[in-house]
């Protein structure tokens, strides 16, 4: 279901409010680039600083702007199971096609707690669910055995976004999970390594800026055209690296989108702007990979 490129879209702001016109422009840009889906209200969408009404509004608008052109996979995760259930149900009512559920953060549940958390959400929605394991942000990973248990217990848990940086985990999951369970990279730079051992795509940050290029890379890999995929990866890997090096996501990608004229770079505290030297470094990287003119 999820094979391909799904862009974890930023939430554009202007003067502290959601910039709905810029959000429409961004969604249109994604589907013009051929991506299979968009993910509103994930980490890249600054979900921790959206209030409940804003969170719901961004999902509703994304569904409206997508207009059936692809999958809308709503970020509805929380460290509160009750809240995650409610947000997932709201996303389902808004017309989302799937939900992305990050591991609970800060409270560090056990693997049994994780199993019960995700099962409770799955039991209360008909939406297909993609788990999201990102231990660098959450402090815990969703264990391979826990993923297997969830896949067996919950037919609507259909995929995982793997952002732990470990291709061995992808190999382990491919051996233990049903063939139809999709594994996607959560890191642009690791998309091809993960796909080489069984992954089927990416939930992409860089796709905000280069949706067509990310889609071409993933589709080439899915079709077994590895030399073509590797060529695209090599061209844009300096950009992937810059996003990781310069600051915390989504600060660099929002800055890059502003340099490209797609939306403002406005962030919400505690996220704050890049320094002048970092902006200049990012601009030069974008020039070097062919996204901006000299």
PLY file of the C-alpha trace (Angstrom):
ply
format ascii 1.0
element vertex 294
property float x
property float y
property float z
element edge 293
property int vertex1
property int vertex2
end_header
0.00 0.00 0.00
2.74 2.44 0.96
5.46 1.68 -1.59
6.95 4.90 -2.96
7.63 8.41 -1.73
5.55 10.11 0.97
6.60 13.64 1.88
6.47 14.65 5.52
5.27 18.16 4.76
6.16 21.25 6.76
3.43 23.40 8.26
3.85 26.86 6.72
3.36 29.75 9.14
2.92 33.47 8.60
2.70 35.88 11.52
2.21 33.00 13.92
-0.73 31.49 12.05
-1.04 28.59 9.61
-0.42 29.93 6.10
-3.21 28.09 4.30
-2.34 29.46 0.86
1.27 28.30 1.24
0.08 24.89 2.42
-2.02 24.53 -0.72
0.96 25.54 -2.86
3.16 22.99 -1.09
0.64 20.15 -1.49
0.19 20.96 -5.19
3.97 20.99 -5.62
4.22 17.52 -4.09
1.71 15.89 -6.40
3.05 17.72 -9.42
6.31 15.99 -8.52
4.63 12.59 -8.61
4.84 11.55 -4.95
2.50 8.83 -3.72
1.44 10.64 -0.58
1.88 13.45 1.91
2.18 13.31 5.69
0.80 16.34 7.55
1.45 16.93 11.24
4.55 14.80 11.64
7.82 15.92 13.20
8.59 17.94 10.07
5.17 19.59 10.41
6.05 20.87 13.90
3.21 18.88 15.42
4.42 19.40 19.03
3.71 23.14 18.74
0.36 22.88 16.93
-2.60 23.13 19.24
-5.37 20.55 18.92
-7.55 22.69 16.64
-4.62 23.58 14.40
-3.61 19.94 14.16
-7.10 19.00 13.02
-7.24 21.96 10.61
-3.95 21.09 8.90
-5.15 17.53 8.31
-8.52 18.74 6.99
-6.85 21.21 4.63
-4.36 18.63 3.41
-7.18 16.22 2.59
-9.02 19.01 0.76
-5.96 20.18 -1.17
-4.88 16.63 -2.06
-8.29 16.01 -3.66
-7.69 12.30 -4.17
-4.36 12.65 -5.96
-2.58 10.44 -3.45
-2.48 9.21 0.14
-2.89 11.58 3.07
-1.20 9.86 6.00
-1.97 11.97 9.05
0.50 12.21 11.88
-1.62 11.41 14.94
0.91 10.05 17.41
1.19 11.12 21.03
2.74 10.01 24.30
-0.84 9.81 25.59
-2.72 6.79 24.25
-6.09 8.44 24.79
-5.01 11.53 22.86
-3.56 9.44 20.04
-6.83 7.52 19.73
-8.82 10.74 19.59
-6.54 12.39 17.02
-6.57 9.28 14.85
-10.35 9.17 14.94
-10.49 12.87 14.03
-8.14 12.25 11.10
-10.32 9.38 9.93
-13.39 11.62 10.11
-11.53 14.31 8.15
-10.93 11.90 5.28
-7.30 10.90 5.83
-6.32 7.63 4.14
-3.89 6.41 6.82
-2.26 7.39 10.09
1.39 7.67 11.09
1.87 6.79 14.78
5.16 7.75 16.39
6.38 5.87 19.44
5.39 7.60 22.68
8.10 10.04 23.67
9.47 11.18 27.03
7.53 8.73 29.21
9.56 5.72 27.91
7.06 2.85 28.13
8.17 -0.78 28.11
7.75 -2.88 24.98
4.57 -4.29 26.51
3.35 -0.73 27.02
4.16 0.07 23.40
2.25 -2.99 22.23
-0.82 -2.03 24.25
-0.56 1.62 23.14
-0.54 0.85 19.42
-3.11 -1.93 19.75
-5.51 0.42 21.53
-5.22 2.90 18.67
-5.58 0.22 15.99
-8.65 -1.19 17.73
-10.35 2.21 17.59
-9.87 3.12 13.92
-10.33 1.55 10.52
-7.43 3.51 9.07
-4.31 1.66 7.90
-1.53 2.49 10.35
2.18 3.06 9.81
4.24 2.75 12.99
7.09 5.24 13.41
10.24 4.22 15.28
12.66 7.10 15.86
14.68 6.43 19.02
16.80 9.56 18.59
13.74 11.67 19.38
11.65 9.32 21.51
14.34 7.71 23.66
13.02 4.23 22.80
12.63 2.13 19.68
9.72 -0.05 18.74
11.38 -3.45 19.10
11.34 -5.86 16.18
9.46 -8.44 18.26
6.90 -5.78 19.18
6.38 -4.88 15.51
5.83 -8.57 14.75
3.30 -8.88 17.60
1.43 -5.82 16.40
1.34 -7.03 12.80
-0.12 -10.33 13.98
-2.65 -8.77 16.40
-3.79 -5.77 14.34
-4.64 -6.25 10.66
-4.70 -2.49 10.07
-1.09 -2.01 11.25
0.42 -2.31 7.82
3.81 -0.60 7.78
6.65 1.04 9.71
8.67 4.18 9.16
12.13 3.13 10.28
14.27 6.05 11.45
16.79 4.32 13.68
19.58 4.40 11.11
20.11 0.64 11.15
19.72 -1.43 8.00
20.10 -4.62 10.07
16.72 -3.90 11.65
15.19 -3.72 8.19
16.68 -7.12 7.36
15.40 -8.59 10.62
11.90 -7.26 10.04
11.84 -8.53 6.46
12.59 -12.02 7.75
9.92 -11.97 10.46
7.05 -9.90 9.06
4.52 -10.79 6.36
5.66 -9.98 2.83
2.92 -7.38 2.47
4.07 -5.41 5.54
5.79 -2.28 4.19
9.05 -0.90 5.59
9.95 2.68 4.65
13.02 4.71 5.48
12.61 7.70 7.73
15.94 9.18 6.62
16.48 10.48 3.08
20.16 9.50 3.05
19.36 5.89 4.03
16.56 5.33 1.52
18.64 3.29 -0.92
20.48 1.24 1.74
17.14 0.34 3.32
15.55 -0.45 -0.04
18.48 -2.69 -0.94
17.52 -5.01 1.94
13.76 -4.91 1.49
12.43 -1.41 2.16
9.89 -0.07 -0.32
10.25 3.69 -0.08
10.71 6.73 2.12
8.83 9.18 4.28
10.89 12.11 3.11
11.92 15.49 4.46
13.83 16.50 1.32
10.73 15.72 -0.71
9.32 19.07 0.40
11.97 20.69 -1.79
12.68 18.03 -4.44
9.59 15.81 -4.71
10.13 14.82 -8.34
13.76 13.87 -7.74
12.98 11.82 -4.62
10.18 10.07 -6.46
12.43 9.26 -9.44
15.06 7.81 -7.13
12.59 5.59 -5.27
10.79 4.45 -8.41
14.09 3.56 -10.05
15.05 1.46 -7.02
11.64 -0.25 -6.95
12.10 -1.12 -10.63
15.61 -2.48 -10.03
17.33 0.37 -11.90
19.95 0.73 -9.20
22.52 2.68 -11.22
19.91 5.35 -11.96
18.79 5.45 -8.33
22.37 5.68 -7.09
23.10 8.54 -9.49
20.20 10.57 -8.10
21.27 9.74 -4.54
24.82 10.87 -5.27
23.61 14.18 -6.68
21.47 15.06 -3.69
23.31 13.38 -0.82
25.16 16.64 0.00
21.74 18.21 0.56
20.62 15.32 2.79
23.82 15.71 4.77
23.40 19.47 5.09
19.91 19.07 6.51
21.31 16.77 9.21
24.40 18.85 9.90
23.04 22.39 10.03
20.31 22.07 12.65
17.33 20.13 13.93
14.58 19.16 11.49
12.53 21.09 10.27
14.71 24.20 10.58
16.93 23.50 7.53
14.14 22.30 5.23
11.98 25.34 6.02
14.96 27.57 5.31
15.56 25.78 2.00
11.90 26.15 1.03
12.13 29.88 1.70
15.30 30.17 -0.40
13.42 28.44 -3.20
10.39 30.73 -2.76
7.92 27.98 -1.84
6.96 29.19 1.64
8.28 31.35 4.47
10.95 30.06 6.83
8.88 31.01 9.89
9.11 28.55 12.77
7.54 28.25 16.19
9.56 28.40 19.37
11.41 26.50 20.60
12.46 26.04 16.95
14.39 29.11 15.76
16.07 30.27 12.55
19.50 29.36 11.21
22.36 31.81 11.61
23.57 33.78 8.60
26.61 31.56 8.03
24.44 28.44 8.09
21.96 29.97 5.64
24.81 30.80 3.30
26.14 27.25 3.57
22.71 25.84 2.80
22.29 28.21 -0.16
25.65 27.14 -1.57
24.74 23.47 -1.16
21.51 24.07 -3.04
23.46 25.77 -5.82
25.98 22.93 -5.93
23.28 20.24 -6.37
21.43 22.27 -9.01
18.37 23.46 -7.07
19.27 27.17 -7.08
20.97 29.28 -9.74
24.26 31.04 -8.96
0 1
1 2
2 3
3 4
4 5
5 6
6 7
7 8
8 9
9 10
10 11
11 12
12 13
13 14
14 15
15 16
16 17
17 18
18 19
19 20
20 21
21 22
22 23
23 24
24 25
25 26
26 27
27 28
28 29
29 30
30 31
31 32
32 33
33 34
34 35
35 36
36 37
37 38
38 39
39 40
40 41
41 42
42 43
43 44
44 45
45 46
46 47
47 48
48 49
49 50
50 51
51 52
52 53
53 54
54 55
55 56
56 57
57 58
58 59
59 60
60 61
61 62
62 63
63 64
64 65
65 66
66 67
67 68
68 69
69 70
70 71
71 72
72 73
73 74
74 75
75 76
76 77
77 78
78 79
79 80
80 81
81 82
82 83
83 84
84 85
85 86
86 87
87 88
88 89
89 90
90 91
91 92
92 93
93 94
94 95
95 96
96 97
97 98
98 99
99 100
100 101
101 102
102 103
103 104
104 105
105 106
106 107
107 108
108 109
109 110
110 111
111 112
112 113
113 114
114 115
115 116
116 117
117 118
118 119
119 120
120 121
121 122
122 123
123 124
124 125
125 126
126 127
127 128
128 129
129 130
130 131
131 132
132 133
133 134
134 135
135 136
136 137
137 138
138 139
139 140
140 141
141 142
142 143
143 144
144 145
145 146
146 147
147 148
148 149
149 150
150 151
151 152
152 153
153 154
154 155
155 156
156 157
157 158
158 159
159 160
160 161
161 162
162 163
163 164
164 165
165 166
166 167
167 168
168 169
169 170
170 171
171 172
172 173
173 174
174 175
175 176
176 177
177 178
178 179
179 180
180 181
181 182
182 183
183 184
184 185
185 186
186 187
187 188
188 189
189 190
190 191
191 192
192 193
193 194
194 195
195 196
196 197
197 198
198 199
199 200
200 201
201 202
202 203
203 204
204 205
205 206
206 207
207 208
208 209
209 210
210 211
211 212
212 213
213 214
214 215
215 216
216 217
217 218
218 219
219 220
220 221
221 222
222 223
223 224
224 225
225 226
226 227
227 228
228 229
229 230
230 231
231 232
232 233
233 234
234 235
235 236
236 237
237 238
238 239
239 240
240 241
241 242
242 243
243 244
244 245
245 246
246 247
247 248
248 249
249 250
250 251
251 252
252 253
253 254
254 255
255 256
256 257
257 258
258 259
259 260
260 261
261 262
262 263
263 264
264 265
265 266
266 267
267 268
268 269
269 270
270 271
271 272
272 273
273 274
274 275
275 276
276 277
277 278
278 279
279 280
280 281
281 282
282 283
283 284
284 285
285 286
286 287
287 288
288 289
289 290
290 291
291 292
292 293
